[in-house]
Amino acid sequence: MILGVISDSHDNIKNLEKVLNQISKFNVDVLIHLGDFISPFMLKFLAEYAKNKKIYAIYGNNDGDKLYLKREADLYKIQIEEQPLILNFDGHSIFLFHGFGDSEKTLSIAYSLAKSKVYSSIIFGHIHKPYLNYVNGILLLSPGEVAGIFNKPSFAIINVPSFSGKIFYIE
């Protein structure tokens, strides 16, 4: 199974289109968005572009109108939840969260979860920079940001069950 992972699109529909064009080359089975869509139109665009793919999403700290986001997600069959969201694929648990506070706090939470060895992977957003590391054999991954606010737009691909991950940048 191949997962495409994105985060922090912040209403940048042009970059979202570029990222989704690149993700489509990997024939992903599941698309994950780790929060900070901002506006509901981003959900619609994501769903229309990723037809026939299962999409999971979590709210970010900048997703203000959660009621409208939830309505749009339901309309387009996107599962959107408050953080954390735990997904199970082929007997493997994946812990998804957007993030809390600053980068250090978010990374500290991710490391603590990895040390517990409860999950096969810890995937998070919020820090706006790509991050890939293994702790106790557990993949810790942030795909970076779609928006291109602080860094180049990026996304990640994860293979399950090997939990090999790779980060890709968009120009």
Contact map, one row per residue, 1 for C-alpha under 8 A:
111000000000000000000000000111000000000000000000000000000000000000000000000000000000000000000000000000000000000000000000000000000000000000000000000000000000001110000000000
111100000000000000000000011111000000000000000000000000000000000000000000000000000000000000000000000000000000000000000000000000000000000000000000000000000000111100000000000
111110000000000000000000000111110000000000000000000000000000000000000000000000000000000000000000000000000000000000000000000000000000000000000000000000000000111100000000000
011111000000000000000010000111110000000000000000000000000000000000000000000000000000000000000000000000000000000000000000000000000000000000000000000000000011110000000000000
001111100000000000000000000000111100000000000000000000000000000000000000000000000000000000000000000000000000000000000000000000000000000000000010000000000011110000000000000
000111111000000000000000000000111100000000000000000000000000000000000000000000000000000000000000000000000000000000000000000010000000000000000011110000000111000000000000000
000011111000000000000000000000001111100000000000000000000000000000000000000000000000000000000000000000000000000000000000000011000000000000000011110000000010000000000000000
000001111100000000000000000000000111100000000000000000000001000000000000000000000000000000000000000000000000000000000000000011010000000000000001111000000000000000000000000
000001111111101100000000000000000011110000000000000000000000000000000000000000000000000000000000000000000000000000000000000000000000000000000000111000000000000000000000000
000000011111000000000000000000000001111000000000000000000000000000000000000000000000000000000000000000000000000000000000000000000000000000000000011000000000000000000000000
000000001111100000000000000000000000111001000000000000000000000000000000000000000000000000000000000000000000000000000000000000000000000000000000001000000000000000000000000
000000001111111100000000000000000000000000000000000000000000000000000000000000000000000000000000000000000000000000000000000000000000000000000000011000000000000000000000000
000000001011111110000000000000000000000001001000000000000000000000000000000000000000000000000000000000000000000000000000000000000000000000000000000000000000000000000000000
000000000001111111000000000000000000000000000000000000000000000000000000000000000000000000000000000000000000000000000000000000000000000000000000000000000000000000000000000
000000001001111111100000000000000000000000000000000000000000000000000000000000000000000000000000000000000000000000000000000000000000000000000000011100001000000000000000000
000000001001111111110000000000000000000000000100000000000000000000000000000000000000000000000000000000000000000000000000000000000000000000000000011000000000000000000000000
000000000000111111111000000000000000000000000000000000000000000000000000000000000000000000000000000000000000000000000000000000000000000000000000000000000000000000000000000
000000000000011111111100000000000000000000000000000000000000000000000000000000000000000000000000000000000000000000000000000000000000000000000000000000000000000000000000010
000000000000001111111110000000000000000000000000000000000000000000000000000000000000000000000000000000000000000000000000000000000000000000000000010000001110000000000000010
000000000000000111111111000000000000000000000000110000000000000000000000000000000000000000000000000000000000000000000000000000000000000000000000000000000000000000000000000
000000000000000011111111100000000000000000000000000000000000000000000000000000000000000000000000000000000000000000000000000000000000000000000000000000000000000000000000000
000000000000000001111111110000000000000000000000000000000000000000000000000000000000000000000000000000000000000000000000000000000000000000000000000000000000000000000000000
000100000000000000111111111100000000000000000000000000000000000000000000000000000000000000000000000000000000000000000000000000000000000000000000000000000010100000000000000
000000000000000000011111111100000000000000000000000000000000000000000000000000000000000000000000000000000000000000000000000000000000000000000000000000000000000000000000000
000000000000000000001111111000000000000000000000000000000000000000000000000000000000000000000000000000000000000000000000000000000000000000000000000000000000000000000000000
010000000000000000000111111100000000000000000000000000000000000000000000000000000000000000000000000000000000000000000000000000000000000000000000000000000000100000000000000
010000000000000000000011111110000000000000000000000000000000000000000000000000000000000000000000000000000000000000000000000000000000000000000000000000000000000000000000000
111100000000000000000011011111100000000000000000000010000000000000000000000000000000000000000000000000000000000000000000000000000000000000000000000000000000000000000000000
111100000000000000000000001111100000000000000000000011000000000000000000000000000000000000000000000000000000000000000000000000000000000000000000000000000000000000000000000
111100000000000000000000000111110000000000000000000011110000000000000000000000000000000000000000000000000000000000000000000000000000000000000000000000000000000000000000000
001111000000000000000000000111111000000000000000010011110000000000000000000000000000000000000000000000000000000000000000000000000000000000000000000000000000000000000000000
001111000000000000000000000001111100000000000000000000111000000000000000000000000000000000000000000000000000000000000000000000000000000000000000000000000000000000000000000
000011100000000000000000000000111110000000000000000000111100000000000000000000000000000000000000000000000000000000000000000000000000000000000000000000000000000000000000000
000011110000000000000000000000011111000000000000000000001111000000000000000000000000000000000001110000000000000000000000000111000000000000000000000000000000000000000000000
000000111000000000000000000000001111100000000000000000001111101000000000000000000000000000000000010000000000000000000000000011000000000000000000000000000000000000000000000
000000111100000000000000000000000111110000000000000000000011111000000000000000000000000000000000000000000000000000000000000001000000000000000000000000000000000000000000000
000000111110000000000000000000000011111101100000000000000011011000000000000000000000000000000000000000000000000000000000000000000000000000000000000000000000000000000000000
000000001110000000000000000000000001111101000000000000000000011100000000000000000000000000000000000000000000000000000000000000000000000000000000000000000000000000000000000
000000000110000000000000000000000000111111100000000000000000001010001000000000000000000000000000000000000000000000000000000000000000000000000000000000000000000000000000000
000000000000000000000000000000000000111111110000000000000000000000011001000000000000000000000000000000000000000000000000000000000000000000000000000000000000000000000000000
000000000000000000000000000000000000001111111000000000000000000000000000000000000000000000000000000000000000000000000000000000000000000000000000000000000000000000000000000
000000000010100000000000000000000000111111111100000000000000000000000000000000000000000000000000000000000000000000000000000000000000000000000000000000000000000000000000000
000000000000000000000000000000000000101111111110000000000000000000001001100100000000000000000000000000000000000000000000000000000000000000000000000000000000000000000000000
000000000000000000000000000000000000000111111111000000000000000000000001100100000000000000000000000000000000000000000000000000000000000000000000000000000000000000000000000
000000000000100000000000000000000000000011111111100000000000000000000000000000000000000000000000000000000000000000000000000000000000000000000000000000000000000000000000000
000000000000000100000000000000000000000001111111110000000000000000000000000000000000000000000000000000000000000000000000000000000000000000000000000000000000000000000000000
000000000000000000000000000000000000000000111111111000100000000000000000000101000000000000000000000000000000000000000000000000000000000000000000000000000000000000000000000
000000000000000000000000000000000000000000011111111000000000000000000000000000000000000000000000000000000000000000000000000000000000000000000000000000000000000000000000000
000000000000000000010000000000000000000000001111111000000000000000000000000000000000000000000000000000000000000000000000000000000000000000000000000000000000000000000000000
000000000000000000010000000000100000000000000111111110000000000000000000000000000000000000000000000000000000000000000000000000000000000000000000000000000000000000000000000
000000000000000000000000000000000000000000000011111110000000000000000000000000000000000000000000000000000000000000000000000000000000000000000000000000000000000000000000000
000000000000000000000000000000000000000000000000011111000000000000000000000000000000000000000000000000000000000000000000000000000000000000000000000000000000000000000000000
000000000000000000000000000111100000000000000000011111100000000000000000000000000000000000000000000000000000000000000000000000000000000000000000000000000000000000000000000
000000000000000000000000000011100000000000000000000111110000000000000000000001000000000000000000000000000000000000000000000000000000000000000000000000000000000000000000000
000000000000000000000000000001111000000000000010000011111000000000000000000011100000000000000000000000000000000000000000000000000000000000000000000000000000000000000000000
000000000000000000000000000001111000000000000000000001111100000000000000000001110000000000000000000000000000000000000000000000000000000000000000000000000000000000000000000
000000000000000000000000000000011110000000000000000000111110000000000000000001111000000000000000000000000000000000000000000000000000000000000000000000000000000000000000000
000000000000000000000000000000001110000000000000000000011111000000000000000000011111100000000001110000000000000000000000000000000000000000000000000000000000000000000000000
000000000000000000000000000000000111100000000000000000001111101001000000000000011110000000000000010000000000000000000000000000000000000000000000000000000000000000000000000
000000010000000000000000000000000111100000000000000000000111111000000000000000000010000000000000011000000000000000000000000001000000000000000000000000000000000000000000000
000000000000000000000000000000000011000000000000000000000011111100000000000000000000000000000000010000000000000000000000000000000000000000000000000000000000000000000000000
000000000000000000000000000000000001110000000000000000000001111100000000000000000000000000000000000000000000000000000000000000000000000000000000000000000000000000000000000
000000000000000000000000000000000011111000000000000000000011111111000000000000000000000000000000000000000000000000000000000000000000000000000000000000000000000000000000000
000000000000000000000000000000000000010000000000000000000000111111000000000000000000000000000000000000000000000000000000000000000000000000000000000000000000000000000000000
000000000000000000000000000000000000001000000000000000000000001111111000000000000000000000000000000000000000000000000000000000000000000000000000000000000000000000000000000
000000000000000000000000000000000000000000000000000000000010001111111100000000000000000000000000000000000000000000000000000000000000000000000000000000000000000000000000000
000000000000000000000000000000000000000000000000000000000000000011111110000000000000000000000000000000000000000000000000000000000000000000000000000000000000000000000000000
000000000000000000000000000000000000000100000000000000000000000011111111000000000000000000000000000000000000000000000000000000000000000000000000000000000000000000000000000
000000000000000000000000000000000000001100100000000000000000000011111111100000000000000000000000000000000000000000000000000000000000000000000000000000000000000000000000000
000000000000000000000000000000000000000000000000000000000000000001111111110000010000000000000000000000000000000000000000000000000000000000000000000000000000000000000000000
000000000000000000000000000000000000000000000000000000000000000000111111111000000000000000000000000000000000000000000000000000000000000000000000000000000000000000000000000
000000000000000000000000000000000000000100110000000000000000000000011111111100000000000000000000000000000000000000000000000000000000000000000000000000000000000000000000000
000000000000000000000000000000000000000000110000000000000000000000001111111111110000000000000000000000000000000000000000000000000000000000000000000000000000000000000000000
000000000000000000000000000000000000000000000000000000000000000000000111111111100000000000000000000000000000000000000000000000000000000000000000000000000000000000000000000
000000000000000000000000000000000000000000000000000000000000000000000011111111000000000000000000000000000000000000000000000000000000000000000000000000000000000000000000000
000000000000000000000000000000000000000000110010000000000000000000000001111111000000000000000000000000000000000000000000000000000000000000000000000000000000000000000000000
000000000000000000000000000000000000000000000000000000100000000000000000111111100000000000000000000000000000000000000000000000000000000000000000000000000000000000000000000
000000000000000000000000000000000000000000000010000001111000000000000000111111110000000000000000000000000000000000000000000000000000000000000000000000000000000000000000000
000000000000000000000000000000000000000000000000000000111000000000000000110011111000000000000000000000000000000000000000000000000000000000000000000000000000000000000000000
000000000000000000000000000000000000000000000000000000011110000000000100100001111100000000000000000000000000000000000000000000000000000000000000000000000000000000000000000
000000000000000000000000000000000000000000000000000000001110000000000000000000111111100000000000000000000000000000000000000000000000000000000000000000000000000000000000000
000000000000000000000000000000000000000000000000000000000110000000000000000000011111100000000000000000000000000000000000000000000000000000000000000000000000000000000000000
000000000000000000000000000000000000000000000000000000000111000000000000000000001111100000000001110000000000000000000000000000000000000000000000000000000000000000000000000
000000000000000000000000000000000000000000000000000000000100000000000000000000001111110000000011110000000000000000000000000000000000000000000000000000000000000000000000000
000000000000000000000000000000000000000000000000000000000100000000000000000000001111111000000011100000000000000000000000000000000000000000000000000000000000000000000000000
000000000000000000000000000000000000000000000000000000000000000000000000000000000001111100001111000000000000000000000000000000000000000000000000000000000000000000000000000
000000000000000000000000000000000000000000000000000000000000000000000000000000000000111110001111000000000000000000000000000000000000000000000000000000000000000000000000000
000000000000000000000000000000000000000000000000000000000000000000000000000000000000011111111100000000000000000000000000000000000000000000000000000000000000000000000000000
000000000000000000000000000000000000000000000000000000000000000000000000000000000000001111111100000000000000000000000000000000000000000000000000000000000000000100000000000
000000000000000000000000000000000000000000000000000000000000000000000000000000000000000111110000000000000000000000000000000000000000000000000000000000000000000010000000000
000000000000000000000000000000000000000000000000000000000000000000000000000000000000000111111000000000000000000000000000000000000000000000000000000000000000000000000000000
000000000000000000000000000000000000000000000000000000000000000000000000000000000000000111111100000000000000000000000011000000000000000000000000000000000000000010000000000
000000000000000000000000000000000000000000000000000000000000000000000000000000000000011110111110000000000000000000000111100000000000000000000000000000000000000000000000000
000000000000000000000000000000000000000000000000000000000000000000000000000000000000011110011111000000000000000000000011111000000000000000000000000000000000000000000000000
000000000000000000000000000000000000000000000000000000000000000000000000000000000001111000001111100000000000000000000010111000000000000000000000000000000000000000000000000
000000000000000000000000000000000100000000000000000000000100000000000000000000000011111000000111110000000000000000000000011100000000000000000000000000000000000000000000000
000000000000000000000000000000000100000000000000000000000100000000000000000000000011100000000011111000000000000000000000001110000000000000000000000000000000000000000000000
000000000000000000000000000000000110000000000000000000000111100000000000000000000011000000000001111100000000000000000000000111000000000000000000000000000000000000000000000
000000000000000000000000000000000000000000000000000000000001000000000000000000000000000000000000111110000100000000000000000111100000000000000000000000000000000000000000000
000000000000000000000000000000000000000000000000000000000000000000000000000000000000000000000000011111101100000000000000000001000000000000000000000000000000000000000000000
000000000000000000000000000000000000000000000000000000000000000000000000000000000000000000000000001111101100000000000000000000000000000000000000000000000000000000000000000
000000000000000000000000000000000000000000000000000000000000000000000000000000000000000000000000000111111100000000000000000000100000000000000000000000000000000000000000000
000000000000000000000000000000000000000000000000000000000000000000000000000000000000000000000000000111111110000000000000000001100000000000000000000000000000000000000000000
000000000000000000000000000000000000000000000000000000000000000000000000000000000000000000000000000001111111000000000000000000000000000000000000000000000000000000000000000
000000000000000000000000000000000000000000000000000000000000000000000000000000000000000000000000000111111111100000000000000000000000000000000000000000000000000000000000000
000000000000000000000000000000000000000000000000000000000000000000000000000000000000000000000000001111111111110000000000000001100000000000000000000000000000000000000000000
000000000000000000000000000000000000000000000000000000000000000000000000000000000000000000000000000000111111111000000000000000000000000000000000000000000000000000000000000
000000000000000000000000000000000000000000000000000000000000000000000000000000000000000000000000000000011111111100000000000000000000000000000000000000000000000000000000000
000000000000000000000000000000000000000000000000000000000000000000000000000000000000000000000000000000001111111110000000000000000000000000000000000000000000000000000000000
000000000000000000000000000000000000000000000000000000000000000000000000000000000000000000000000000000000111111111000000011100000000000000010000000000000000000000000000000
000000000000000000000000000000000000000000000000000000000000000000000000000000000000000000000000000000000011111111100000000000000000001000010000000000000000000000000000000
000000000000000000000000000000000000000000000000000000000000000000000000000000000000000000000000000000000001111111110000000000000000000000000000000000000000000000000000000
000000000000000000000000000000000000000000000000000000000000000000000000000000000000000000000000000000000000111111111110010000000000000000000000000000000000000000000000000
000000000000000000000000000000000000000000000000000000000000000000000000000000000000000000000000000000000000011111111110110000000000001101110000000000000000000000000000000
000000000000000000000000000000000000000000000000000000000000000000000000000000000000000000000000000000000000001111111000000000000000001100000000000000000000000000000000000
000000000000000000000000000000000000000000000000000000000000000000000000000000000000000000000000000000000000000111111110000000000000000000000000000000000000000000000000000
000000000000000000000000000000000000000000000000000000000000000000000000000000000000000000000000000000000000000011111111000000000000000101000000000000000000000000000000000
000000000000000000000000000000000000000000000000000000000000000000000000000000000000000000001000000000000000000011011111000000000000000000000000000000000000000000000000000
000000000000000000000000000000000000000000000000000000000000000000000000000000000000000000011110000000000000000011011111110000000000000001000000000000000000000000000000000
000000000000000000000000000000000000000000000000000000000000000000000000000000000000000000011100000000000000000000001111110000000000000001100000000000000000000000100000000
000000000000000000000000000000000000000000000000000000000000000000000000000000000000000000001110000000000000000001000011111000000000000001111000000000000000000000100000000
000000000000000000000000000000000000000000000000000000000000000000000000000000000000000000000111000000000000010011000011111100000000000001111000000000000000000000000000000
000000000000000000000000000000000000000000000000000000000000000000000000000000000000000000000111100000000000010000000000111110000000000000111100000000000000000000000000000
000000000000000000000000000000000100000000000000000000000000000000000000000000000000000000000001111000000000010000000000011111000000000000011110000000000000000000000000000
000001110000000000000000000000000110000000000000000000000000000000000000000000000000000000000000111000000000000000000000001111110000000000000111100000000000000000000000000
000000110000000000000000000000000111000000000000000000000001000000000000000000000000000000000000011100100100000000000000000111110000000000000000000000000000000000000000000
000000000000000000000000000000000000000000000000000000000000000000000000000000000000000000000000001001100100000000000000000011111000000000000101000000000000000000000000000
000000010000000000000000000000000000000000000000000000000000000000000000000000000000000000000000000000000000000000000000000011111100000000000001100011100000000000000000000
000000000000000000000000000000000000000000000000000000000000000000000000000000000000000000000000000000000000000000000000000000111110000000000111100001100000000000000000000
000000000000000000000000000000000000000000000000000000000000000000000000000000000000000000000000000000000000000000000000000000011111000000001111100000000110000000000010000
000000000000000000000000000000000000000000000000000000000000000000000000000000000000000000000000000000000000000000000000000000001111100000011111000000000000000000000000000
000000000000000000000000000000000000000000000000000000000000000000000000000000000000000000000000000000000000000000000000000000000111110000111100000000000000000000001110000
000000000000000000000000000000000000000000000000000000000000000000000000000000000000000000000000000000000000000000000000000000000011111000111000000000000000000000000000000
000000000000000000000000000000000000000000000000000000000000000000000000000000000000000000000000000000000000000000000000000000000001111111110000000000000000000000000000000
000000000000000000000000000000000000000000000000000000000000000000000000000000000000000000000000000000000000001001100000000000000000111111110000000000000000000000000000000
000000000000000000000000000000000000000000000000000000000000000000000000000000000000000000000000000000000000000001101000000000000000011111000000000000000000000000000000000
000000000000000000000000000000000000000000000000000000000000000000000000000000000000000000000000000000000000000000000000000000000000011111100000000000000000000000000000000
000000000000000000000000000000000000000000000000000000000000000000000000000000000000000000000000000000000000000001001011110000000000011111110000000000000000000000000000000
000000000000000000000000000000000000000000000000000000000000000000000000000000000000000000000000000000000000000001000001111000000001111011111000000000000000000000111000000
000000000000000000000000000000000000000000000000000000000000000000000000000000000000000000000000000000000000011001000000111100000011111001111100000000000000000000000000000
000000000000000000000000000000000000000000000000000000000000000000000000000000000000000000000000000000000000000000000000111100000111100000111110000000000000000000001000000
000000000000000000000000000000000000000000000000000000000000000000000000000000000000000000000000000000000000000000000000001110101111000000011111000000000001000000000000000
000011100000000000000000000000000000000000000000000000000000000000000000000000000000000000000000000000000000000000000000000110001110000000001111100000000111000000000010000
000001110000000000000000000000000000000000000000000000000000000000000000000000000000000000000000000000000000000000000000000010111110000000000111110000101110000000000000000
000001111000000000000000000000000000000000000000000000000000000000000000000000000000000000000000000000000000000000000000000010011100000000000011111110111110000000000000000
000001111101001100100000000000000000000000000000000000000000000000000000000000000000000000000000000000000000000000000000000000000000000000000001111100011110000000000000000
000000011111001100000000000000000000000000000000000000000000000000000000000000000000000000000000000000000000000000000000000000000000000000000000111110001000000000000000000
000000000000001000000000000000000000000000000000000000000000000000000000000000000000000000000000000000000000000000000000000000000000000000000000111111111000000000000000000
000000000000000000000000000000000000000000000000000000000000000000000000000000000000000000000000000000000000000000000000000000010000000000000000101111110000000000000000000
000000000000000000000000000000000000000000000000000000000000000000000000000000000000000000000000000000000000000000000000000000011000000000000000000111110000000000000000000
000000000000000000000000000000000000000000000000000000000000000000000000000000000000000000000000000000000000000000000000000000011000000000000001100111111000000000000000000
000000000000000000000000000000000000000000000000000000000000000000000000000000000000000000000000000000000000000000000000000000000000000000000000110111111100000000000000111
000000000000001000100000000000000000000000000000000000000000000000000000000000000000000000000000000000000000000000000000000000000000000000000001111100111110000000000000111
000001000000000000100000000000000000000000000000000000000000000000000000000000000000000000000000000000000000000000000000000000000100000000000011110000011111000000000011110
000111100000000000100010000000000000000000000000000000000000000000000000000000000000000000000000000000000000000000000000000000000100000000000011110000001111100000000011100
000111000000000000000000000000000000000000000000000000000000000000000000000000000000000000000000000000000000000000000000000000000000000000000110000000000111110000001111000
011110000000000000000010010000000000000000000000000000000000000000000000000000000000000000000000000000000000000000000000000000000000000000000000000000000011111000001110000
011110000000000000000000000000000000000000000000000000000000000000000000000000000000000000000000000000000000000000000000000000000000000000000000000000000001111100111100000
111000000000000000000000000000000000000000000000000000000000000000000000000000000000000000000000000000000000000000000000000000000000000000000000000000000000111111111000000
111000000000000000000000000000000000000000000000000000000000000000000000000000000000000010000000000000000000000000000000000000000000000000000000000000000000011111110000000
100000000000000000000000000000000000000000000000000000000000000000000000000000000000000001010000000000000000000000000000000000000000000000000000000000000000001111100000000
000000000000000000000000000000000000000000000000000000000000000000000000000000000000000000000000000000000000000000000000000000000000000000000000000000000000001111110000000
000000000000000000000000000000000000000000000000000000000000000000000000000000000000000000000000000000000000000000000001100000000000000000100000000000000000011111111000000
000000000000000000000000000000000000000000000000000000000000000000000000000000000000000000000000000000000000000000000000000000000000000000100000000000000000011101111100000
000000000000000000000000000000000000000000000000000000000000000000000000000000000000000000000000000000000000000000000000000000000001000000101000000000000001111000111110000
000000000000000000000000000000000000000000000000000000000000000000000000000000000000000000000000000000000000000000000000000000000001000000000000000000000001110000011111000
000000000000000000000000000000000000000000000000000000000000000000000000000000000000000000000000000000000000000000000000000000000101000000000010000000000111100000001111100
000000000000000000000000000000000000000000000000000000000000000000000000000000000000000000000000000000000000000000000000000000000000000000000000000000000111000000000111110
000000000000000000000000000000000000000000000000000000000000000000000000000000000000000000000000000000000000000000000000000000000000000000000000000000011110000000000011111
000000000000000001100000000000000000000000000000000000000000000000000000000000000000000000000000000000000000000000000000000000000000000000000000000000011100000000000001111
000000000000000000000000000000000000000000000000000000000000000000000000000000000000000000000000000000000000000000000000000000000000000000000000000000011000000000000000111
